[in-house]
Amino acid sequence: MLADHQFDIETVEKLETLFGQPAQASLAKELDHIDEYYRQWIAASPFLALATVGPDGLDCSPRGDPRGFVDVVDAHTVILPERRGNNRIDSLRNLISDPRVAMLFLIPGLGETLRINGRARISTDPVLLARYAMDGKQPRVVLVIKVETIFFQCSRAVARAGLWDSSRHVGRSSLPTPGQILERVSQSAIDGAAYDAALPERVKTTLY
């Protein structure tokens, strides 16, 4: 059942009337630069979601590496190595036309998350590529991101989800596999069983 459009909220004033004003702490936590405490949070994170926007729409994709993979260069700049992926490069395509990015950092075991909004440029600077090599393999590009806002998000969403509670984790066998999905959406053009059989080794050998 779809929501009746007569109940849609289409003005900021109606939103603020419904939700009320944010608490002082909700506003005070936002900075236009990376302070020492936020620097420590970035250094502890092995995973983030990167959101971008382009002429063909929006994209949000995962980024992960050992803890501290996002390098804080100074109070206004971070560098994100672009690791090997599926070569769709949706995020990078978007950044060509619109440099705006949003990042949501997760820290395993921590309820709070960290949000950064800013603007990115795509760099092939050989010094940077060499600096962020892993297992002897350089990233093809790095993202140099100028931070515009940074703040932590409270733990309610993670707590409600039970994200770090292993008793609530989903068993892999309870869901369709990547191969099964590919075989179905490709109308059997892709052999799902063969894809799944090759996947573990492919992931292992193409991380970097």
Buried (B, 14 or more C-beta within 10 A) or exposed (E): EEEEEEEEEEEEEEEEEEEEEEEEEEEEBEBEEBEEEBBEBBBBBBBBBBBBBBEEEEBEBEBEBEEEBBBBEEBBBBBBBBBEBEEEBBBBBBBEEEBBBBBBBBBEEBBBBBBBBBBBEBBEEEEBBEBBEBEEEBBBBBBBBEBBEBBBBEEEEBEEEEBBEEEEEEEEEEEEBEBBBBBEEEEEEBBBEEBBEEEEEEEEEEEB
